[in-house]
C-alpha cells in the first residue's frame, strides 16, 4: 500500500484529491496538511468526504511528514511550493506539485510572470511536465512531476495533434477559454462572490495571464520552434469546468473529416481523451466531475481556419485527477486506477 500525504489539503484541489483517492485500492492517505485548519477533522471542512472522518489536518512540518508518506501531493499556493518540493525530493520522496513553481523550465520566465525568485533551479531541472498524453514515458521515470495548469491542459490537448501533424500555421493560433469560478481557488474574494459572478460573463487577465508562458512553452516543444500565443481567459458563472475554443489558419485546404481522422488517430489509445464525431462539440457538463477531456472540431472552409473546442473539469483533468494519473504512472499502477468515474449528470 502506497502511503501519500497531501500538503495544502483544505482547498478545492485538496478536496478533489481526497475524493479520488478514497476509491484507489493501492493508496492510503497517511497525512493531510492545512495551516489554517490544523487540528480539525477533514469532515469538518468537507462533510461529503465521509471516508476521512478520522483524518485530522496538521501543520506542514516537513520533518514529521517524511516518515509518514512515500509520495507527496503539494496543493500549495504558487511560490509556497518551492522549498517544500526541494525538501521532499532531496529526501528521496516522489512529488506531484500542483502549483506553477516547477512547470516553467526557464527560471527567468517564471520570475518574470510570477514576480518571485526561483530558489531551487537544480531541482527545477529534475521536474517533468505532467501531461500524460505528451510525456507518459518521462513521467514513469520521474521523481518530481510539475502538474499542468487547467487552461494549459485544455489548450495543449486541443492543439497538439494539429501542430504535430503540421496542419496549421502555428503563428496564427488564438486561444479563447472560459472557466468556472473554482479555478480561482477556495478563498474569500469579493470578485468571486455570488452576486458578482451570477449572470455575469467577463474576460480577465488579457495578455498577462500566468498560464500564457506555460502554454507557449509546451506548444513550442510540439511545434519545434518558439511560439507566442494570443490567450484570453474568461470567467463564467458555473462552479467548475473549462471550455477552450482555439483557432488557427490551415496550411492547405482541408475538410473536417480529414482533420478529425488525424485527431482520432492521435488519441485512439488515450484513456481520457474523447474525440467527438463530426458535427458534435463539447459541453462542460459532459465531463463534470470526471478526468475526461472531450474534443470537437470544425474546418471553416470560408476562412480556411481550423476551430477546435476542448472541455475538461478544471478540478479533475485540470488538477487533481491528472495528479492521480501521474502518480499511477510514477508508481507503476494501471494508469486509469481510481479515475474511470463518469461525469455527473445533470
PyMOL commands that set and color helices and strands:
alter all, ss='L'
color gray80, all
select helices_A, chain A and resi 12-21+42-45+50-52+62-66+81-90+107-114+121-124+132-140+150-164+170-172+181-184+190-192+194-197+212-223+256-267+284-287+316-331
alter helices_A, ss='H'
color red, helices_A
select strands_A, chain A and resi 2-7+27-33+57-58+71-74+94-97+128-129+144-146+174-179+201-204+230-236+242-249+273-275+293-300+305-312
alter strands_A, ss='S'
color yellow, strands_A
deselect
rebuild
show_as cartoon
